[in-house]
């Protein structure tokens, strides 16, 4: 029996994998998007992300930003503070010549908009819920064994894209090595409903236990990403709502009033991971399958969105030239583009976390001088924010439309 044939099979239909599929809407490629989680489950996930200006421009180029924008919150100020120091670095839109600095989007908003766009992608076939249990690569493509409706179905694809997370089975099966480390830290994530309207400011506090972010959400809510050691994180999650709010106020003072907890709290461990290769013949890694980093500055999701847009551009350019999209020659163009840019961001987040997560006196003095320097030298302040927003690297064509 002849197997279903695809040009590209994407394993992993999260935000990054689905962004990649949608970015190829008008490419003419026949695409299989394979996702283990039902769409209804994905929509219900209580995650939220800081969305950079470059990511918003990529979504705008795909034609879905208007829908997303009406359901996300903007932040027009970013404040970086070293623990209880009275001095802070304050970023504003005029630092980079824009109307805003970024956005905060809940997972359900992004995935719903992407799936709505997916319905108009006649070249994409969605396998969901489905799980890839075996992949065999041959000279002219790959055969994937997919569990769908309780049965194993085989499909063929010329190129396979691993968008299957930081523990990527595809990456491991391919023998692609990674480097990195666990930080010994964990993030406690919670959503707070404020008593009064927030001020559209995103906060990043650097404590000796690790940096913590507080991001504005719609409906006068804030998303907390509280970094500390694993034992302390488990205690924070175990507190009842009243105790958690009291602990939060002890740390951050009365600035946020007496908020209410909305939904559940959860924690996740933190690691740095970077793949030594992003590509092999017939295989490319994107998003968390290629890299993962400290949540400082909300870099992870934005790096993945840029991966998706960059790879889509590389493949469509190769297609127009009549080149083999699964060849190492073509795929290495994507690797050269994204690997070094991602490594720079990973290095910056790692250095910041290590520099600020200690109380060694000379380092404390050095970092506080550095913050003063950034705050008081406008060109440096502008450069720092542009780097962290992805605005200094090579922008995909989707972001230029």
Backbone torsions as a table, in degrees:
resi	resn	phi	psi	omega
1	UNK	NA	133.0	179.6
2	UNK	-71.5	131.9	-177.7
3	UNK	-82.3	150.3	173.4
4	UNK	-58.7	133.7	-174.9
5	UNK	-111.0	134.6	177.4
6	UNK	-131.8	153.6	173.1
7	UNK	-77.5	-38.9	-176.2
8	UNK	-137.8	131.5	171.8
9	UNK	-114.7	122.5	179.7
10	UNK	-103.2	118.9	179.4
11	UNK	-99.2	106.1	-176.1
12	UNK	118.1	111.1	-176.9
13	UNK	-111.5	37.7	172.5
14	UNK	-75.3	-161.8	-178.3
15	UNK	-59.0	-45.2	-175.5
16	UNK	-71.3	-47.0	179.8
17	UNK	-62.1	-41.4	-179.9
18	UNK	-72.2	-34.7	174.4
19	UNK	-59.7	-43.5	179.2
20	UNK	-61.9	-45.4	179.4
21	UNK	-60.7	-45.5	-178.4
22	UNK	-68.3	-31.3	178.6
23	UNK	-65.5	-19.0	179.6
24	UNK	-102.8	21.2	-175.9
25	UNK	-52.8	-45.4	-174.4
26	UNK	-104.9	21.4	-174.4
27	UNK	-81.5	-23.8	-174.2
28	UNK	88.1	-8.6	175.5
29	UNK	-69.2	141.4	170.8
30	UNK	-90.1	122.8	-168.4
31	UNK	-123.1	137.1	170.5
32	UNK	-107.7	125.7	176.4
33	UNK	-111.6	116.3	-171.8
34	UNK	-113.1	118.5	-176.0
35	UNK	-134.3	133.8	-176.7
36	UNK	-80.3	-24.8	-173.2
37	UNK	-98.9	132.9	175.9
38	UNK	-58.2	147.1	179.7
39	UNK	-58.1	-39.1	179.7
40	UNK	-62.4	-35.8	177.0
41	UNK	-70.0	-42.2	-179.3
42	UNK	-62.3	-40.9	-178.6
43	UNK	-65.5	-30.4	-176.1
44	UNK	-82.7	-6.2	-178.1
45	UNK	-67.0	131.4	-173.0
46	UNK	-90.4	50.5	177.1
47	UNK	-100.8	158.0	174.6
48	UNK	-144.5	150.6	-174.3
49	UNK	-132.7	147.7	167.4
50	UNK	-82.0	121.7	-177.4
51	UNK	-105.4	119.0	-177.1
52	UNK	-72.8	165.8	177.4
53	UNK	-61.4	-38.6	179.8
54	UNK	-65.5	-41.3	177.4
55	UNK	-62.5	-40.1	178.8
56	UNK	-63.2	-35.8	178.9
57	UNK	-70.3	-33.5	175.4
58	UNK	-64.3	-46.6	177.9
59	UNK	-63.1	-35.2	177.3
60	UNK	-65.0	-41.1	177.2
61	UNK	-63.9	-26.8	177.6
62	UNK	-83.4	-11.6	176.6
63	UNK	89.6	15.7	-178.2
64	UNK	-119.1	0.3	-175.5
65	UNK	-65.9	-35.1	-178.8
66	UNK	-60.3	-41.2	178.1
67	UNK	-67.0	-43.0	-179.9
68	UNK	-66.7	-44.7	-173.0
69	UNK	-56.9	-34.8	-177.6
70	UNK	-71.1	-9.6	-175.5
71	UNK	-121.2	9.3	-179.6
72	UNK	-120.2	165.3	178.1
73	UNK	-103.4	145.5	176.6
74	UNK	-99.5	151.5	167.8
75	UNK	-121.7	130.4	-175.2
76	UNK	-105.8	-2.8	175.8
77	UNK	-142.6	146.6	172.4
78	UNK	-129.2	130.6	-178.9
79	UNK	-122.4	123.6	176.9
80	UNK	-107.6	127.3	-177.4
81	UNK	-132.7	136.4	175.9
82	UNK	-91.0	100.0	178.9
83	UNK	50.2	-124.6	-176.6
84	UNK	-96.8	16.3	178.4
85	UNK	-61.8	138.0	179.7
86	UNK	-72.0	-16.6	-179.1
87	UNK	-92.2	148.0	-179.4
88	UNK	-148.2	154.5	170.9
89	UNK	-92.1	126.8	-178.4
90	UNK	-120.9	116.5	179.0
91	UNK	-96.7	142.9	178.4
92	UNK	-136.4	160.5	-177.8
93	UNK	-54.7	-33.8	-178.4
94	UNK	-68.9	-11.7	175.6
95	UNK	-66.6	-28.8	-178.6
96	UNK	-125.8	9.7	175.1
97	UNK	69.5	37.9	179.0
98	UNK	-126.5	174.4	179.6
99	UNK	-85.8	-22.2	180.0
100	UNK	-148.1	172.5	-178.0
101	UNK	-105.2	-20.5	-179.0
102	UNK	167.1	-171.5	-174.3
103	UNK	-140.0	161.6	172.6
104	UNK	-124.7	121.5	-175.7
105	UNK	-123.1	136.3	174.1
106	UNK	-78.5	151.4	-176.2
107	UNK	-56.1	-43.0	-176.9
108	UNK	-59.8	-34.3	-178.8
109	UNK	-68.2	-47.1	-178.5
110	UNK	-65.4	-49.1	-174.1
111	UNK	-68.8	-33.6	178.1
112	UNK	-66.0	-43.7	179.5
113	UNK	-64.9	-40.6	179.2
114	UNK	-65.7	-41.0	179.9
115	UNK	-70.6	-30.6	174.8
116	UNK	-64.8	-41.9	176.7
117	UNK	-66.9	-35.9	-178.6
118	UNK	-59.4	-32.1	-179.7
119	UNK	-62.4	-25.6	179.7
120	UNK	-93.1	1.5	179.7
121	UNK	-91.1	87.6	-176.1
122	UNK	-65.6	-15.6	-179.2
123	UNK	-90.9	0.3	-178.1
124	UNK	-112.8	128.1	174.4
125	UNK	-108.9	123.4	-177.8
126	UNK	-93.8	123.9	173.2
127	UNK	-104.3	106.7	-174.0
128	UNK	-161.2	130.3	-4.6
129	UNK	-78.3	134.5	-178.0
130	UNK	-149.9	150.1	-177.3
131	UNK	-135.2	131.2	176.4
132	UNK	-81.5	122.1	-178.4
133	UNK	-108.0	-13.8	-179.7
134	UNK	-159.2	139.2	177.3
135	UNK	-134.7	125.7	177.7
136	UNK	-118.2	123.0	179.2
137	UNK	-95.9	133.6	173.2
138	UNK	-120.9	-178.8	-176.3
139	UNK	-63.1	-31.0	-174.6
140	UNK	-112.1	17.8	178.6
141	UNK	147.2	-158.4	-176.1
142	UNK	-139.1	150.3	172.5
143	UNK	-110.6	126.7	-178.4
144	UNK	-113.9	129.3	172.4
145	UNK	-91.0	118.5	-174.5
146	UNK	-120.3	126.1	173.5
147	UNK	-83.0	116.4	-178.7
148	UNK	-136.3	124.3	-177.3
149	UNK	55.7	38.0	176.2
150	UNK	79.5	0.7	-179.1
151	UNK	-124.1	151.7	177.4
152	UNK	-85.1	123.7	177.0
153	UNK	-119.5	138.8	178.6
154	UNK	-102.1	140.4	172.6
155	UNK	-132.1	159.2	177.6
156	UNK	-114.7	141.8	176.9
157	UNK	-144.3	141.0	179.1
158	UNK	-71.2	-36.0	-178.6
159	UNK	-134.6	140.0	178.5
160	UNK	-116.5	133.1	178.2
161	UNK	-111.7	122.6	177.1
162	UNK	-90.4	107.3	173.9
163	UNK	-122.6	37.6	-168.3
164	UNK	-103.9	30.2	168.6
165	UNK	89.9	174.4	-172.9
166	UNK	-67.2	-22.4	176.0
167	UNK	-98.7	23.6	-173.8
168	UNK	-31.6	108.9	174.5
169	UNK	-59.9	-35.4	179.2
170	UNK	-64.3	-42.7	178.0
171	UNK	-63.0	-43.6	-179.7
172	UNK	-65.9	-42.9	178.7
173	UNK	-61.6	-36.4	-179.3
174	UNK	-75.1	-9.4	179.4
175	UNK	75.3	21.9	177.8
176	UNK	-78.4	121.1	-177.1
177	UNK	-83.2	154.7	178.0
178	UNK	-127.2	163.5	169.7
179	UNK	-129.5	156.7	-179.3
180	UNK	154.9	-166.8	-176.0
181	UNK	-163.8	157.2	170.3
182	UNK	-82.3	145.3	-178.4
183	UNK	-90.9	-10.6	-174.5
184	UNK	71.9	14.0	179.0
185	UNK	-118.0	161.6	173.9
186	UNK	-140.2	153.4	178.5
187	UNK	-105.6	130.1	170.8
188	UNK	-97.8	125.0	-176.4
189	UNK	-112.6	131.0	179.9
190	UNK	-149.0	157.7	175.9
191	UNK	-116.4	129.6	-179.2
192	UNK	-114.0	134.5	174.2
193	UNK	-96.9	120.6	-175.0
194	UNK	-83.1	160.0	177.4
195	UNK	-77.1	-28.1	-177.2
196	UNK	-137.6	166.2	-178.2
197	UNK	-57.7	140.2	176.3
198	UNK	-80.4	172.7	-172.8
199	UNK	-107.6	24.1	177.5
200	UNK	53.9	37.7	177.1
201	UNK	-112.8	134.8	172.1
202	UNK	-98.6	131.9	-176.8
203	UNK	-113.0	142.7	171.1
204	UNK	-131.6	114.8	177.7
205	UNK	-105.4	132.0	177.5
206	UNK	-101.7	109.7	177.3
207	UNK	-108.2	164.3	179.3
208	UNK	-64.1	-23.1	178.3
209	UNK	-86.1	-7.3	179.3
210	UNK	134.1	158.3	179.9
211	UNK	-73.1	146.6	178.5
212	UNK	-131.3	137.5	-179.6
213	UNK	-110.3	145.6	174.7
214	UNK	-129.6	113.4	-170.6
215	UNK	-115.2	136.3	-179.9
216	UNK	-74.7	133.5	175.0
217	UNK	-113.7	170.2	175.9
218	UNK	-64.0	163.7	177.1
219	UNK	60.6	35.6	175.2
220	UNK	55.8	48.0	175.9
221	UNK	-117.5	159.7	173.1
222	UNK	-127.1	142.9	175.3
223	UNK	-101.8	122.4	179.1
224	UNK	-101.0	132.4	170.2
225	UNK	-121.5	94.9	-168.7
226	UNK	-99.9	110.1	-178.0
227	UNK	-95.2	132.0	176.5
228	UNK	-158.5	-175.8	178.0
229	UNK	-71.4	161.1	-172.1
230	UNK	-59.4	-43.8	-177.6
231	UNK	-62.3	-44.2	179.3
232	UNK	-66.8	-37.6	178.8
233	UNK	-61.9	-42.4	179.4
234	UNK	-64.2	-36.8	176.9
235	UNK	-65.2	-40.9	179.9
236	UNK	-63.0	-40.1	179.7
237	UNK	-68.1	-34.4	-177.1
238	UNK	-75.7	-17.5	179.8
239	UNK	-63.7	149.7	171.1
240	UNK	-75.5	171.7	-173.1
241	UNK	-59.1	-43.0	-178.3
242	UNK	-63.0	-44.8	179.8
243	UNK	-64.3	-38.7	-180.0
244	UNK	-64.1	-44.8	179.3
245	UNK	-62.2	-41.6	178.1
246	UNK	-61.7	-42.1	178.4
247	UNK	-65.7	-39.9	177.8
248	UNK	-61.6	-44.1	-179.4
249	UNK	-67.4	-35.0	175.7
250	UNK	-61.6	-36.0	-178.9
251	UNK	-79.9	-43.6	-170.0
252	UNK	-110.0	1.5	177.1
253	UNK	75.7	-159.8	-174.1
254	UNK	-95.2	7.8	-175.3
255	UNK	-55.2	-35.8	-175.2
256	UNK	-102.5	14.2	179.0
257	UNK	66.7	-147.2	176.4
258	UNK	-115.5	86.8	-176.3
259	UNK	-76.7	171.2	175.2
260	UNK	-112.5	145.9	175.9
261	UNK	-74.6	133.8	175.8
262	UNK	-117.1	121.6	179.2
263	UNK	76.8	-164.3	-176.8
264	UNK	-93.2	158.1	170.0
265	UNK	-101.8	148.4	175.2
266	UNK	-149.0	166.7	179.6
267	UNK	-129.1	156.6	173.2
268	UNK	-144.1	143.2	178.5
269	UNK	-71.9	161.6	-175.9
270	UNK	-118.2	136.1	176.6
271	UNK	-144.9	160.2	167.7
272	UNK	-109.1	130.7	178.2
273	UNK	-144.3	134.7	176.0
274	UNK	-140.3	130.3	179.5
275	UNK	-75.4	136.8	179.3
276	UNK	-70.1	-24.2	173.9
277	UNK	-134.0	146.7	173.2
278	UNK	-101.1	-16.0	-172.7
279	UNK	-141.2	152.8	166.0
280	UNK	-139.0	168.3	174.4
281	UNK	-55.6	130.2	-179.6
282	UNK	70.3	8.9	-177.5
283	UNK	-144.2	136.0	173.8
284	UNK	-139.0	142.6	178.9
285	UNK	-103.5	138.6	174.2
286	UNK	-135.7	157.3	176.1
287	UNK	63.6	-143.1	-175.6
288	UNK	-63.7	-19.4	175.3
289	UNK	-66.5	-25.4	-179.2
290	UNK	-99.2	-27.2	-173.8
291	UNK	-164.7	150.5	169.7
292	UNK	-146.2	150.5	-173.6
293	UNK	-144.5	174.5	174.2
294	UNK	-60.5	141.0	-178.2
295	UNK	-69.5	-0.4	178.7
296	UNK	-50.8	120.9	177.6
297	UNK	78.3	2.3	177.2
298	UNK	61.3	40.3	-173.6
299	UNK	-77.7	-32.1	-168.8
300	UNK	-54.3	-55.5	-176.3
301	UNK	-63.7	-36.1	-178.3
302	UNK	-70.8	-36.4	174.3
303	UNK	-61.6	-41.3	179.6
304	UNK	-65.9	-40.3	178.2
305	UNK	-63.5	-39.8	177.0
306	UNK	-66.7	-38.0	174.7
307	UNK	-55.5	-49.8	-176.2
308	UNK	-60.2	-45.8	-178.6
309	UNK	-67.6	-38.8	-179.1
310	UNK	-66.9	-45.9	-179.4
311	UNK	-65.2	-40.3	177.4
312	UNK	-58.8	-41.0	179.4
313	UNK	-66.1	-44.4	-179.9
314	UNK	-60.4	-44.5	-177.8
315	UNK	-67.7	-39.9	179.9
316	UNK	-69.6	-34.9	176.3
317	UNK	-65.3	-43.1	178.7
318	UNK	-63.5	-39.3	179.1
319	UNK	-60.3	-43.4	180.0
320	UNK	-64.9	-29.5	179.2
321	UNK	-84.8	-3.0	-178.8
322	UNK	76.3	22.8	-178.6
323	UNK	-91.6	161.5	177.7
324	UNK	-78.2	112.6	-174.6
325	UNK	-67.3	-20.1	-178.7
326	UNK	-94.5	2.1	-178.6
327	UNK	-75.9	152.1	179.1
328	UNK	-63.2	-34.1	179.5
329	UNK	-58.2	-44.9	-180.0
330	UNK	-72.6	-47.4	-174.6
331	UNK	-65.7	-28.3	178.6
332	UNK	-68.3	-20.3	175.1
333	UNK	-64.7	-41.2	175.4
334	UNK	-64.9	-45.4	-178.6
335	UNK	-60.4	-44.4	179.8
336	UNK	-64.1	-35.3	-179.7
337	UNK	-68.0	-50.6	-168.1
338	UNK	-95.8	-28.4	-172.0
339	UNK	-63.5	-45.3	-177.7
340	UNK	-73.0	-38.0	176.9
341	UNK	-61.4	-43.0	178.5
342	UNK	-65.8	-39.6	-179.5
343	UNK	-62.4	-37.4	177.8
344	UNK	-61.8	-46.2	179.9
345	UNK	-65.3	-42.8	178.1
346	UNK	-59.0	-41.7	-178.7
347	UNK	-66.7	-42.0	-179.8
348	UNK	-62.8	-47.0	-179.4
349	UNK	-64.5	-36.9	179.2
350	UNK	-66.8	-45.0	179.9
351	UNK	-63.3	-43.6	179.4
352	UNK	-62.4	-45.4	-179.5
353	UNK	-61.2	-44.5	-178.3
354	UNK	-70.1	-37.2	-178.4
355	UNK	-68.4	-39.2	-175.3
356	UNK	-92.0	-14.7	-177.2
357	UNK	-92.6	48.2	175.7
358	UNK	-160.0	169.4	-177.8
359	UNK	-121.9	23.2	177.4
360	UNK	-67.2	122.1	-168.3
361	UNK	-54.2	-49.7	-179.6
362	UNK	-60.3	-36.0	-179.9
363	UNK	-71.2	-37.8	176.3
364	UNK	-59.2	-44.9	-179.8
365	UNK	-65.8	-41.3	-179.2
366	UNK	-64.3	-44.9	-176.7
367	UNK	-69.5	-34.6	179.1
368	UNK	-70.9	-32.9	173.1
369	UNK	-67.0	-38.9	179.9
370	UNK	-61.7	-42.4	177.7
371	UNK	-64.3	-41.4	176.7
372	UNK	-60.6	-42.3	-178.3
373	UNK	-62.6	-45.8	-180.0
374	UNK	-63.8	-41.3	-178.1
375	UNK	-65.8	-35.7	-171.2
376	UNK	-99.5	-4.1	176.8
377	UNK	-116.6	94.5	-173.3
378	UNK	-51.5	-44.0	179.9
379	UNK	-61.4	-35.8	177.6
380	UNK	-68.9	-43.0	178.2
381	UNK	-58.9	-42.3	178.6
382	UNK	-64.6	-43.8	-178.7
383	UNK	-63.6	-44.1	-179.2
384	UNK	-58.7	-46.5	-177.1
385	UNK	-70.7	-36.3	178.8
386	UNK	-64.3	-38.7	177.4
387	UNK	-62.8	-48.7	-177.2
388	UNK	-70.2	-16.8	178.7
389	UNK	-95.1	-0.1	-179.2
390	UNK	76.8	12.2	-174.9
391	UNK	-86.0	-5.6	-179.8
392	UNK	-97.5	-14.3	-179.8
393	UNK	-86.2	-171.1	179.2
394	UNK	-78.8	120.1	-177.6
395	UNK	-85.1	132.9	174.8
396	UNK	-62.5	155.4	-179.5
397	UNK	-61.0	-30.7	178.2
398	UNK	-56.9	-33.1	-177.9
399	UNK	-82.0	-3.0	-176.5
400	UNK	-108.9	1.0	-177.8
401	UNK	-74.2	NA	NA
